[in-house]
Amino acid sequence: MSPATSPTTNFLRDAIQNSDKTQREIAKAAGFAHPNALSMMKTGETKVPISRIPALSAVLEVDTRRFLQIALREYHPEIWMTLDEFMRPNLSQMEEDILETYHLALVDYDIPWTEELKRTLISVFELAADKSEEI
């Protein structure tokens, strides 16, 4: 995958751009000896080390699970598929469908979880439950 289309590179680059910290501050706080290592990851010259994702996530204030998921899907798809299949929670088919719909709606951004969104979703589910009782 080219650097321009690498989901992991894009995620890291966007997180750095959205951070109020300098690249030097980010690299230092994430434990990199040289800030240019971060530059190389941001441009796709080198892969983001999986073991460094938790530290980078903390410094960049992004979701560690999401960052790991993106990197594992790209760098190690077979490992990701196995982990996803055997370590995900046991969900009903409806719960899986709801999550899949949520992920499709995300595209390249996260939907902020707000009380308004929570109330709206509860209303939608209540409406669906009412409709199913009518049948």
N, C-alpha and C positions, 0 to 999 in steps of 0.2 A: 504494500500500500504506500503510495507516495506521501511525503510529509504534508502536502496540502490537503489530502483527503483522510489523513489519519485521525480517527475519532479521539484517540488519547492525546495526540498533539494538539488538536483543536480545543479539547477540554482544558488542558493545561494552559494554553495560550490565552484563552478567554478568561480563565481564573486569574492569571497574572495581570491581564489588562484591567480586570474589575477590582483588583486589589489596590488598597491605598498605600501599600508598601512598595519600596523599590525592589528591583530584581536582586540586588545585592543583599538587601535585608531578608528577602524570602529565602535565598540560597543559604545564608548564614543560619537563619532560624530553623531551616529544614535539615541542617547538618551537612551541607555540601561545603567542601574545602575551597572550591573555586566557583565563583558566580557564573563563569562561562559554561559550566556543566549544565546549568539551568537554561542558558541560551541555546545550547546544542539540543536539549530536549524540546524546547519551545519551537525550534525550527524543524524538528524531526530528524536532525543529523544523528541522534542517538535516542534509543528508547528510554522511556521513563522507567526506572527500576521499580518493580512491584513492591519491593521492601521499603521504598522511600515514599510510597503513596500516602500512608497514614500521616507522616510528618508534613508532607506537602499540603495535604488536605487541611490539617490543623492550622498551618500558617496562612493558607489561602482562604480559610473559612468556607470550604466546600464539603459536600457530603462524601465521606470516605468510602462508604459502600458503593456509591454511584461511580466514583473515580475508579475504584478497584474493578467494578463490573465492566466498565468501558475498556480498561486496559487488558483484563483477562480475556474478554471476548475477542479483542484484536490480536493480542500477542500469543495467547494460548487457548484457542477456541475449543480444543478437545478437552482440556482440563476444565474450562468454564462449563461446557455442556455437561460434564460428569458431575461437577459440584452443583450445578443448577438442578439437575435431575434428582440427585440423591440427598441433597442437603436443604432443599427449600421446604418451607412448612407445608403440611398437608392441608390443602385448600379444596373446597368444593369446586365443581366445574363452574358454577356461577361466580364464585370469588375469583377464580382464575380469569374468567372472561372480563370481569370488572377491572382487574389489574391490567390485563392486556389492552383494554380500551383506554385506560389511563395512560399507559406507556405510549400508545399510538398518538394520543393527544399531546404528549410532551414535545414531540419533535426534537428540538435541540435546547430546550429550556425546562426549568422546573416550574411547576404550578405552585405558587405559595399557598400553604395550608392556612386558611383563615377560619374564624368562627362563621363568617358568612358562607363560605364554601361548604363547611361542615353542615350548617343548617339547610342549605340548598340540596345537598346530596341526601340528607335525611328525608327531606320533603319528596324528592324524586323516588326514593325507595318506598316511602309510605304510600305514595300514589300508585306505584307498581303493585304493592301488596293489596291495596284496595281494588285495583282492576282485576287481579288474579282471583279475588274472592267472588267477583261478579260472574265469573265464567262458570 
